Amino acid sequence: MLRASAEISNTEVDLRLLNGEASDDSKVAHANELMSFATAVASRDEKALADCRSKLLAAAGAKVLVDAAAVAANFQRMVRIADSIGIPVDSESLKRAQPAVDQLGLRRFRTAENTPV
């Protein structure tokens, strides 16, 4: 989804942000605050989440905070549904995703054991 929305909006996205590497030259507004918020959501660290939520609110405003929380919640929902019903990833999707998989080092996660190479 990130790749598609970036292409549609003609926005260059630095995938290093997804691995927690801060960037001062990102073309995504409030990229560092959004990255920290997403990391805190995924880590389930309530203290970190409260801190990141406050920083994102101060930097970007309530609308961006609510949108970011909604996107995070939606992804959590989609992943849980896909995992629970065992949706397979087709070979064409795997081929298209491979550059991002390599750049982000996604094979390092334990759950990658369940995805064919």
N, CA, C and O atoms as a GROMACS GRO file, in nm:
protein
  468
    1MET      N    1   0.082  -0.119   0.000
    1MET     CA    2   0.000   0.000   0.000
    1MET      C    3   0.086   0.126   0.000
    1MET      O    4   0.054   0.223  -0.068
    2LEU      N    5   0.194   0.124   0.075
    2LEU     CA    6   0.283   0.240   0.078
    2LEU      C    7   0.339   0.266  -0.061
    2LEU      O    8   0.343   0.381  -0.107
    3ARG      N    9   0.383   0.160  -0.127
    3ARG     CA   10   0.441   0.175  -0.261
    3ARG      C   11   0.338   0.233  -0.356
    3ARG      O   12   0.369   0.325  -0.433
    4ALA      N   13   0.215   0.182  -0.353
    4ALA     CA   14   0.110   0.228  -0.443
    4ALA      C   15   0.073   0.373  -0.415
    4ALA      O   16   0.059   0.452  -0.509
    5SER      N   17   0.056   0.409  -0.290
    5SER     CA   18   0.018   0.548  -0.259
    5SER      C   19   0.131   0.644  -0.294
    5SER      O   20   0.106   0.757  -0.335
    6ALA      N   21   0.256   0.601  -0.277
    6ALA     CA   22   0.369   0.686  -0.314
    6ALA      C   23   0.372   0.707  -0.465
    6ALA      O   24   0.400   0.818  -0.512
    7GLU      N   25   0.344   0.601  -0.541
    7GLU     CA   26   0.343   0.614  -0.688
    7GLU      C   27   0.229   0.706  -0.733
    7GLU      O   28   0.250   0.791  -0.820
    8ILE      N   29   0.112   0.689  -0.676
    8ILE     CA   30  -0.004   0.770  -0.714
    8ILE      C   31   0.020   0.918  -0.683
    8ILE      O   32  -0.015   1.005  -0.763
    9SER      N   33   0.078   0.945  -0.567
    9SER     CA   34   0.101   1.084  -0.528
    9SER      C   35   0.235   1.138  -0.578
    9SER      O   36   0.272   1.252  -0.550
   10ASN      N   37   0.306   1.054  -0.652
   10ASN     CA   38   0.437   1.093  -0.706
   10ASN      C   39   0.531   1.140  -0.596
   10ASN      O   40   0.600   1.242  -0.610
   11THR      N   41   0.533   1.064  -0.484
   11THR     CA   42   0.615   1.096  -0.368
   11THR      C   43   0.726   0.993  -0.354
   11THR      O   44   0.702   0.873  -0.361
   12GLU      N   45   0.847   1.041  -0.334
   12GLU     CA   46   0.959   0.951  -0.311
   12GLU      C   47   0.961   0.913  -0.163
   12GLU      O   48   0.954   0.999  -0.076
   13VAL      N   49   0.969   0.783  -0.135
   13VAL     CA   50   0.966   0.735   0.002
   13VAL      C   51   1.100   0.667   0.034
   13VAL      O   52   1.146   0.581  -0.041
   14ASP      N   53   1.160   0.707   0.144
   14ASP     CA   54   1.286   0.648   0.189
   14ASP      C   55   1.251   0.532   0.282
   14ASP      O   56   1.210   0.554   0.396
   15LEU      N   57   1.267   0.410   0.234
   15LEU     CA   58   1.227   0.292   0.311
   15LEU      C   59   1.311   0.272   0.436
   15LEU      O   60   1.273   0.194   0.524
   16ARG      N   61   1.424   0.340   0.447
   16ARG     CA   62   1.505   0.327   0.568
   16ARG      C   63   1.428   0.370   0.691
   16ARG      O   64   1.454   0.322   0.801
   17LEU      N   65   1.332   0.462   0.674
   17LEU     CA   66   1.249   0.505   0.787
   17LEU      C   67   1.175   0.388   0.848
   17LEU      O   68   1.150   0.386   0.969
   18LEU      N   69   1.139   0.290   0.766
   18LEU     CA   70   1.064   0.175   0.816
   18LEU      C   71   1.147   0.086   0.907
   18LEU      O   72   1.093   0.005   0.981
   19ASN      N   73   1.277   0.102   0.902
   19ASN     CA   74   1.365   0.027   0.990
   19ASN      C   75   1.411   0.112   1.108
   19ASN      O   76   1.506   0.076   1.178
   20GLY      N   77   1.345   0.225   1.130
   20GLY     CA   78   1.375   0.308   1.246
   20GLY      C   79   1.492   0.402   1.229
   20GLY      O   80   1.543   0.455   1.328
   21GLU      N   81   1.536   0.426   1.106
   21GLU     CA   82   1.645   0.518   1.081
   21GLU      C   83   1.587   0.657   1.057
   21GLU      O   84   1.520   0.679   0.956
   22ALA      N   85   1.612   0.750   1.146
   22ALA     CA   86   1.558   0.885   1.133
   22ALA      C   87   1.615   0.953   1.009
   22ALA      O   88   1.726   0.922   0.965
   23SER      N   89   1.538   1.044   0.954
   23SER     CA   90   1.580   1.116   0.834
   23SER      C   91   1.540   1.262   0.845
   23SER      O   92   1.424   1.293   0.875
   24ASP      N   93   1.634   1.349   0.821
   24ASP     CA   94   1.605   1.492   0.823
   24ASP      C   95   1.565   1.543   0.686
   24ASP      O   96   1.518   1.656   0.672
   25ASP      N   97   1.583   1.460   0.583
   25ASP     CA   98   1.553   1.505   0.447
   25ASP      C   99   1.438   1.428   0.382
   25ASP      O  100   1.425   1.429   0.260
   26SER      N  101   1.355   1.361   0.461
   26SER     CA  102   1.242   1.288   0.407
   26SER      C  103   1.142   1.385   0.346
   26SER      O  104   1.121   1.495   0.396
   27LYS      N  105   1.081   1.342   0.236
   27LYS     CA  106   0.979   1.423   0.171
   27LYS      C  107   0.841   1.395   0.229
   27LYS      O  108   0.742   1.454   0.186
   28VAL      N  109   0.832   1.305   0.328
   28VAL     CA  110   0.706   1.275   0.396
   28VAL      C  111   0.697   1.366   0.518
   28VAL      O  112   0.785   1.366   0.604
   29ALA      N  113   0.590   1.444   0.523
   29ALA     CA  114   0.572   1.536   0.636
   29ALA      C  115   0.568   1.460   0.768
   29ALA      O  116   0.496   1.361   0.781
   30HIS      N  117   0.643   1.507   0.865
   30HIS     CA  118   0.646   1.450   1.000
   30HIS      C  119   0.693   1.304   0.999
   30HIS      O  120   0.649   1.223   1.080
   31ALA      N  121   0.782   1.271   0.907
   31ALA     CA  122   0.827   1.133   0.889
   31ALA      C  123   0.885   1.072   1.016
   31ALA      O  124   0.852   0.959   1.051
   32ASN      N  125   0.968   1.145   1.085
   32ASN     CA  126   1.032   1.089   1.205
   32ASN      C  127   0.931   1.063   1.316
   32ASN      O  128   0.938   0.961   1.384
   33GLU      N  129   0.838   1.156   1.334
   33GLU     CA  130   0.736   1.137   1.437
   33GLU      C  131   0.643   1.020   1.401
   33GLU      O  132   0.604   0.942   1.488
   34LEU      N  133   0.608   1.011   1.273
   34LEU     CA  134   0.524   0.899   1.228
   34LEU      C  135   0.596   0.766   1.244
   34LEU      O  136   0.536   0.667   1.286
   35MET      N  137   0.725   0.764   1.211
   35MET     CA  138   0.804   0.642   1.224
   35MET      C  139   0.814   0.599   1.370
   35MET      O  140   0.801   0.481   1.402
   36SER      N  141   0.836   0.694   1.458
   36SER     CA  142   0.845   0.662   1.601
   36SER      C  143   0.712   0.613   1.654
   36SER      O  144   0.707   0.519   1.733
   37PHE      N  145   0.603   0.676   1.610
   37PHE     CA  146   0.469   0.634   1.653
   37PHE      C  147   0.441   0.491   1.606
   37PHE      O  148   0.395   0.408   1.685
   38ALA      N  149   0.470   0.462   1.480
   38ALA     CA  150   0.446   0.328   1.426
   38ALA      C  151   0.529   0.223   1.499
   38ALA      O  152   0.481   0.114   1.527
   39THR      N  153   0.653   0.256   1.528
   39THR     CA  154   0.740   0.164   1.602
   39THR      C  155   0.685   0.137   1.741
   39THR      O  156   0.686   0.023   1.788
   40ALA      N  157   0.637   0.242   1.807
   40ALA     CA  158   0.581   0.226   1.941
   40ALA      C  159   0.454   0.142   1.937
   40ALA      O  160   0.432   0.060   2.026
   41VAL      N  161   0.370   0.161   1.835
   41VAL     CA  162   0.248   0.080   1.821
   41VAL      C  163   0.287  -0.066   1.807
   41VAL      O  164   0.231  -0.153   1.874
   42ALA      N  165   0.382  -0.094   1.718
   42ALA     CA  166   0.423  -0.232   1.692
   42ALA      C  167   0.491  -0.297   1.812
   42ALA      O  168   0.480  -0.418   1.832
   43SER      N  169   0.560  -0.216   1.893
   43SER     CA  170   0.633  -0.272   2.008
   43SER      C  171   0.542  -0.300   2.127
   43SER      O  172   0.579  -0.374   2.218
   44ARG      N  173   0.424  -0.240   2.125
   44ARG     CA  174   0.327  -0.254   2.234
   44ARG      C  175   0.381  -0.203   2.368
   44ARG      O  176   0.343  -0.250   2.475
   45ASP      N  177   0.471  -0.106   2.359
   45ASP     CA  178   0.529  -0.042   2.477
   45ASP      C  179   0.443   0.080   2.509
   45ASP      O  180   0.451   0.181   2.441
   46GLU      N  181   0.359   0.069   2.614
   46GLU     CA  182   0.262   0.174   2.645
   46GLU      C  183   0.328   0.308   2.677
   46GLU      O  184   0.277   0.413   2.638
   47LYS      N  185   0.439   0.304   2.748
   47LYS     CA  186   0.508   0.429   2.782
   47LYS      C  187   0.563   0.496   2.656
   47LYS      O  188   0.547   0.617   2.636
   48ALA      N  189   0.628   0.417   2.571
   48ALA     CA  190   0.682   0.472   2.446
   48ALA      C  191   0.569   0.524   2.358
   48ALA      O  192   0.582   0.629   2.294
   49LEU      N  193   0.459   0.450   2.354
   49LEU     CA  194   0.345   0.492   2.271
   49LEU      C  195   0.288   0.625   2.321
   49LEU      O  196   0.259   0.714   2.240
   50ALA      N  197   0.273   0.641   2.451
   50ALA     CA  198   0.221   0.766   2.505
   50ALA      C  199   0.313   0.883   2.470
   50ALA      O  200   0.267   0.991   2.435
   51ASP      N  201   0.444   0.860   2.480
   51ASP     CA  202   0.542   0.964   2.448
   51ASP      C  203   0.537   0.999   2.299
   51ASP      O  204   0.535   1.117   2.263
   52CYS      N  205   0.534   0.898   2.214
   52CYS     CA  206   0.532   0.921   2.069
   52CYS      C  207   0.401   0.985   2.025
   52CYS      O  208   0.399   1.068   1.935
   53ARG      N  209   0.292   0.946   2.089
   53ARG     CA  210   0.161   1.004   2.059
   53ARG      C  211   0.164   1.154   2.089
   53ARG      O  212   0.117   1.235   2.009
   54SER      N  213   0.219   1.191   2.202
   54SER     CA  214   0.228   1.333   2.240
   54SER      C  215   0.316   1.411   2.142
   54SER      O  216   0.282   1.523   2.103
   55LYS      N  217   0.427   1.352   2.103
   55LYS     CA  218   0.518   1.420   2.009
   55LYS      C  219   0.455   1.436   1.871
   55LYS      O  220   0.470   1.540   1.807
   56LEU      N  221   0.385   1.334   1.826
   56LEU     CA  222   0.319   1.343   1.696
   56LEU      C  223   0.207   1.447   1.701
   56LEU      O  224   0.191   1.524   1.606
   57LEU      N  225   0.131   1.450   1.808
   57LEU     CA  226   0.025   1.549   1.824
   57LEU      C  227   0.083   1.690   1.820
   57LEU      O  228   0.029   1.778   1.753
   58ALA      N  229   0.191   1.712   1.893
   58ALA     CA  230   0.252   1.845   1.898
   58ALA      C  231   0.309   1.886   1.761
   58ALA      O  232   0.299   2.002   1.723
   59ALA      N  233   0.367   1.791   1.690
   59ALA     CA  234   0.431   1.823   1.562
   59ALA      C  235   0.332   1.834   1.447
   59ALA      O  236   0.347   1.920   1.360
   60ALA      N  237   0.230   1.748   1.446
   60ALA     CA  238   0.145   1.738   1.327
   60ALA      C  239  -0.001   1.772   1.350
   60ALA      O  240  -0.074   1.799   1.254
   61GLY      N  241  -0.045   1.772   1.473
   61GLY     CA  242  -0.185   1.803   1.501
   61GLY      C  243  -0.272   1.680   1.518
   61GLY      O  244  -0.232   1.568   1.488
   62ALA      N  245  -0.394   1.705   1.566
   62ALA     CA  246  -0.485   1.596   1.600
   62ALA      C  247  -0.528   1.514   1.478
   62ALA      O  248  -0.540   1.392   1.488
   63LYS      N  249  -0.551   1.578   1.365
   63LYS     CA  250  -0.598   1.506   1.246
   63LYS      C  251  -0.495   1.402   1.201
   63LYS      O  252  -0.531   1.288   1.172
   64VAL      N  253  -0.368   1.440   1.197
   64VAL     CA  254  -0.263   1.347   1.157
   64VAL      C  255  -0.250   1.234   1.259
   64VAL      O  256  -0.233   1.118   1.221
   65LEU      N  257  -0.257   1.267   1.387
   65LEU     CA  258  -0.249   1.164   1.491
   65LEU      C  259  -0.362   1.063   1.477
   65LEU      O  260  -0.339   0.942   1.482
   66VAL      N  261  -0.484   1.112   1.458
   66VAL     CA  262  -0.599   1.021   1.444
   66VAL      C  263  -0.584   0.936   1.318
   66VAL      O  264  -0.611   0.816   1.321
   67ASP      N  265  -0.542   0.997   1.208
   67ASP     CA  266  -0.522   0.921   1.083
   67ASP      C  267  -0.414   0.814   1.102
   67ASP      O  268  -0.431   0.700   1.057
   68ALA      N  269  -0.305   0.850   1.167
   68ALA     CA  270  -0.197   0.753   1.189
   68ALA      C  271  -0.244   0.638   1.277
   68ALA      O  272  -0.211   0.522   1.251
   69ALA      N  273  -0.320   0.667   1.380
   69ALA     CA  274  -0.372   0.562   1.468
   69ALA      C  275  -0.470   0.472   1.393
   69ALA      O  276  -0.471   0.351   1.412
   70ALA      N  277  -0.552   0.532   1.306
   70ALA     CA  278  -0.647   0.453   1.227
   70ALA      C  279  -0.575   0.361   1.129
   70ALA      O  280  -0.614   0.245   1.112
   71VAL      N  281  -0.471   0.411   1.065
   71VAL     CA  282  -0.394   0.327   0.972
   71VAL      C  283  -0.328   0.212   1.047
   71VAL      O  284  -0.330   0.098   1.002
   72ALA      N  285  -0.269   0.242   1.163
   72ALA     CA  286  -0.204   0.137   1.243
   72ALA      C  287  -0.306   0.032   1.285
   72ALA      O  288  -0.277  -0.088   1.278
   73ALA      N  289  -0.422   0.074   1.329
   73ALA     CA  290  -0.526  -0.020   1.371
   73ALA      C  291  -0.574  -0.105   1.254
   73ALA      O  292  -0.596  -0.225   1.269
   74ASN      N  293  -0.589  -0.043   1.138
   74ASN     CA  294  -0.634  -0.117   1.020
   74ASN      C  295  -0.531  -0.223   0.979
   74ASN      O  296  -0.568  -0.335   0.944
   75PHE      N  297  -0.403  -0.188   0.982
   75PHE     CA  298  -0.301  -0.286   0.947
   75PHE      C  299  -0.299  -0.401   1.046
   75PHE      O  300  -0.284  -0.517   1.007
   76GLN      N  301  -0.315  -0.370   1.174
   76GLN     CA  302  -0.321  -0.477   1.275
   76GLN      C  303  -0.436  -0.571   1.244
   76GLN      O  304  -0.422  -0.693   1.251
   77ARG      N  305  -0.552  -0.514   1.208
   77ARG     CA  306  -0.670  -0.593   1.176
   77ARG      C  307  -0.644  -0.682   1.054
   77ARG      O  308  -0.674  -0.801   1.055
   78MET      N  309  -0.588  -0.622   0.948
   78MET     CA  310  -0.564  -0.699   0.826
   78MET      C  311  -0.465  -0.813   0.847
   78MET      O  312  -0.486  -0.924   0.798
   79VAL      N  313  -0.359  -0.786   0.920
   79VAL     CA  314  -0.259  -0.888   0.946
   79VAL      C  315  -0.319  -1.004   1.027
   79VAL      O  316  -0.294  -1.120   0.997
   80ARG      N  317  -0.397  -0.972   1.126
   80ARG     CA  318  -0.459  -1.078   1.209
   80ARG      C  319  -0.555  -1.163   1.127
   80ARG      O  320  -0.558  -1.285   1.143
   81ILE      N  321  -0.632  -1.100   1.040
   81ILE     CA  322  -0.724  -1.176   0.955
   81ILE      C  323  -0.644  -1.266   0.860
   81ILE      O  324  -0.674  -1.385   0.848
   82ALA      N  325  -0.546  -1.210   0.793
   82ALA     CA  326  -0.465  -1.288   0.699
   82ALA      C  327  -0.395  -1.404   0.769
   82ALA      O  328  -0.394  -1.516   0.717
   83ASP      N  329  -0.337  -1.379   0.885
   83ASP     CA  330  -0.270  -1.484   0.960
   83ASP      C  331  -0.367  -1.593   1.004
   83ASP      O  332  -0.335  -1.712   0.997
   84SER      N  333  -0.484  -1.552   1.049
   84SER     CA  334  -0.577  -1.652   1.105
   84SER      C  335  -0.637  -1.742   0.998
   84SER      O  336  -0.671  -1.857   1.027
   85ILE      N  337  -0.651  -1.692   0.875
   85ILE     CA  338  -0.708  -1.778   0.771
   85ILE      C  339  -0.602  -1.834   0.677
   85ILE      O  340  -0.634  -1.909   0.585
   86GLY      N  341  -0.477  -1.797   0.698
   86GLY     CA  342  -0.366  -1.855   0.623
   86GLY      C  343  -0.362  -1.814   0.476
   86GLY      O  344  -0.340  -1.898   0.389
   87ILE      N  345  -0.384  -1.686   0.448
   87ILE     CA  346  -0.381  -1.639   0.310
   87ILE      C  347  -0.240  -1.655   0.254
   87ILE      O  348  -0.145  -1.599   0.308
   88PRO      N  349  -0.225  -1.731   0.146
   88PRO     CA  350  -0.092  -1.747   0.085
   88PRO      C  351  -0.057  -1.624  -0.001
   88PRO      O  352  -0.146  -1.556  -0.052
   89VAL      N  353   0.071  -1.598  -0.016
   89VAL     CA  354   0.118  -1.491  -0.104
   89VAL      C  355   0.158  -1.556  -0.236
   89VAL      O  356   0.237  -1.650  -0.238
   90ASP      N  357   0.101  -1.504  -0.346
   90ASP     CA  358   0.131  -1.564  -0.476
   90ASP      C  359   0.271  -1.527  -0.523
   90ASP      O  360   0.330  -1.430  -0.474
   91SER      N  361   0.324  -1.604  -0.617
   91SER     CA  362   0.463  -1.587  -0.661
   91SER      C  363   0.487  -1.452  -0.727
   91SER      O  364   0.596  -1.396  -0.712
   92GLU      N  365   0.389  -1.398  -0.801
   92GLU     CA  366   0.406  -1.266  -0.864
   92GLU      C  367   0.420  -1.156  -0.759
   92GLU      O  368   0.503  -1.067  -0.773
   93SER      N  369   0.340  -1.164  -0.654
   93SER     CA  370   0.350  -1.064  -0.547
   93SER      C  371   0.484  -1.073  -0.477
   93SER      O  372   0.544  -0.971  -0.443
   94LEU      N  373   0.531  -1.196  -0.455
   94LEU     CA  374   0.662  -1.214  -0.392
   94LEU      C  375   0.772  -1.153  -0.477
   94LEU      O  376   0.863  -1.090  -0.423
   95LYS      N  377   0.766  -1.171  -0.609
   95LYS     CA  378   0.867  -1.114  -0.698
   95LYS      C  379   0.866  -0.962  -0.692
   95LYS      O  380   0.972  -0.900  -0.683
   96ARG      N  381   0.748  -0.901  -0.696
   96ARG     CA  382   0.738  -0.755  -0.691
   96ARG      C  383   0.785  -0.700  -0.556
   96ARG      O  384   0.840  -0.590  -0.550
   97ALA      N  385   0.764  -0.776  -0.451
   97ALA     CA  386   0.801  -0.730  -0.317
   97ALA      C  387   0.948  -0.751  -0.284
   97ALA      O  388   1.000  -0.691  -0.190
   98GLN      N  389   1.017  -0.835  -0.360
   98GLN     CA  390   1.154  -0.874  -0.325
   98GLN      C  391   1.250  -0.757  -0.303
   98GLN      O  392   1.327  -0.760  -0.207
   99PRO      N  393   1.248  -0.651  -0.388
   99PRO     CA  394   1.340  -0.539  -0.359
   99PRO      C  395   1.316  -0.476  -0.222
   99PRO      O  396   1.411  -0.444  -0.151
  100ALA      N  397   1.190  -0.459  -0.183
  100ALA     CA  398   1.160  -0.401  -0.051
  100ALA      C  399   1.197  -0.499   0.060
  100ALA      O  400   1.246  -0.457   0.164
  101VAL      N  401   1.174  -0.629   0.038
  101VAL     CA  402   1.211  -0.731   0.136
  101VAL      C  403   1.361  -0.725   0.162
  101VAL      O  404   1.405  -0.731   0.277
  102ASP      N  405   1.438  -0.714   0.054
  102ASP     CA  406   1.584  -0.708   0.068
  102ASP      C  407   1.628  -0.578   0.135
  102ASP      O  408   1.711  -0.580   0.226
  103GLN      N  409   1.572  -0.465   0.091
  103GLN     CA  410   1.613  -0.336   0.144
  103GLN      C  411   1.580  -0.322   0.292
  103GLN      O  412   1.656  -0.262   0.368
  104LEU      N  413   1.469  -0.379   0.333
  104LEU     CA  414   1.426  -0.367   0.472
  104LEU      C  415   1.478  -0.480   0.560
  104LEU      O  416   1.463  -0.476   0.682
  105GLY      N  417   1.540  -0.581   0.498
  105GLY     CA  418   1.591  -0.694   0.576
  105GLY      C  419   1.479  -0.773   0.643
  105GLY      O  420   1.495  -0.816   0.758
  106LEU      N  421   1.368  -0.792   0.574
  106LEU     CA  422   1.252  -0.855   0.636
  106LEU      C  423   1.270  -1.003   0.666
  106LEU      O  424   1.196  -1.059   0.747
  107ARG      N  425   1.366  -1.066   0.604
  107ARG     CA  426   1.390  -1.209   0.632
  107ARG      C  427   1.447  -1.231   0.772
  107ARG      O  428   1.456  -1.345   0.817
  108ARG      N  429   1.485  -1.125   0.840
  108ARG     CA  430   1.541  -1.139   0.975
  108ARG      C  431   1.434  -1.171   1.079
  108ARG      O  432   1.466  -1.214   1.190
  109PHE      N  433   1.307  -1.150   1.045
  109PHE     CA  434   1.200  -1.175   1.140
  109PHE      C  435   1.160  -1.322   1.140
  109PHE      O  436   1.159  -1.388   1.036
  110ARG      N  437   1.128  -1.372   1.258
  110ARG     CA  438   1.093  -1.514   1.274
  110ARG      C  439   0.977  -1.553   1.183
  110ARG      O  440   0.977  -1.664   1.128
  111THR      N  441   0.880  -1.467   1.166
  111THR     CA  442   0.764  -1.500   1.084
  111THR      C  443   0.798  -1.518   0.937
  111THR      O  444   0.718  -1.573   0.862
  112ALA      N  445   0.916  -1.474   0.894
  112ALA     CA  446   0.957  -1.494   0.755
  112ALA      C  447   0.976  -1.642   0.723
  112ALA      O  448   0.977  -1.680   0.606
  113GLU      N  449   0.990  -1.724   0.826
  113GLU     CA  450   1.003  -1.868   0.804
  113GLU      C  451   0.881  -1.925   0.732
  113GLU      O  452   0.890  -2.028   0.665
  114ASN      N  453   0.767  -1.858   0.746
  114ASN     CA  454   0.642  -1.906   0.688
  114ASN      C  455   0.621  -1.859   0.544
  114ASN      O  456   0.522  -1.897   0.481
  115THR      N  457   0.711  -1.776   0.492
  115THR     CA  458   0.698  -1.723   0.356
  115THR      C  459   0.799  -1.789   0.265
  115THR      O  460   0.919  -1.792   0.295
  116PRO      N  461   0.751  -1.844   0.153
  116PRO     CA  462   0.847  -1.907   0.060
  116PRO      C  463   0.944  -1.804   0.005
  116PRO      O  464   0.912  -1.686  -0.005
  117VAL      N  465   1.062  -1.850  -0.030
  117VAL     CA  466   1.165  -1.760  -0.085
  117VAL      C  467   1.132  -1.723  -0.228
  117VAL      O  468   1.206  -1.649  -0.291
   0.00000   0.00000   0.00000
